[in-house]
Amino acid sequence: MAGINKKTILVLGGARSGKSTYAQQLASGMGDKVLFCATAEPLDDDMLDRIEQHKKSRPCHWETLEVSRNVGRALCSLTAPYDAVVVDCITLLVSNCLQDGSLQAGKIVSAEISSLIQFMGDKRSNYILVSNEVGNGLVPNNVLGRLYRDLLGRANQLLAGAADEVYLMVAGIPLKVK
């Protein structure tokens, strides 16, 4: 029966805190059939290098879905059930949505996150979401930076509310928050 013992996990933390590594460890422990949903776009050489490093860190038998927007819709279109679906990362997903136009950014991000939460509600798989916690840093000195911080903070709140478990990564150590 779908949904038995399936859960949604949100992994939060700062840059280079071990979020992705921990998410991959969790997914590996949930079974062999794993889908890695990558939201990064290779817009520059640095991001291209980061994407390649992430690819090398994953088991080669995992499937990969590269989607920068409309993640919930893209996941809905898949027919195969997975033991785990890793979405890495919400941070870049929100950034990608912000690029679509800052005047509608709040609505775009809200729709994106709501769609993802609705999709995960089916509990066909375990879901592991990775996102940066940006609320502990300095207040950005420009409007776009503050808008991004606020939108990501709100997205994280919505996802944490929908998650069964939430972990905060600190120096590679997962702290269970929920």
C-alpha positions, 0 to 999 in steps of 0.5 A: 500500500502506498504511503506505508512508512514513507516520510518527507525529510528536510535537510537545512544548513549553511553553505558547505555544512554537509547537507547534500552528503547527509541527504545522499546517506539518508537516501542510500539507506532507504533502498536502491531505487533513488531519483536525484532531482537536481535544480542547478543550472550551469550558468557559469564555469563554477556552477558547471564544476559544482554540478560535475562534482555532485554527479561524481558523488552520487551512486552511478545506479541512481537516476537523475532528473535535471529540472530548474523549475516546476519540480512538482509537475516534473515529478508528477509526470514520472511513473516509476515509484522510487524508494527515495527522491532527493531534491537538491536543492530548494535554494537554487529552485527559489533562485531560479524562480526569482530569475523569472521576474522579481515582480511576481517572484512571491507568487511564483515561489509560492506556487512552486513550493505548493506544487511540490508539497502537494506532490509529496503528499502522495507518499509514493516515495520517501522525499529528502529535500535540501535547502540552505538556511539563510536566516542566520546571516546578515541582512542583505544590503539590497532589495533583491538580496532581501527578497531572495532571503525572505522567499527562501525563508518562507519556502523553508517554513512551508516545507518544514511544516509539511516534513515529517523530519527536519535536520539542521546541518552544522559542520557536517553534523545533523541536528534533528529539529523535528 
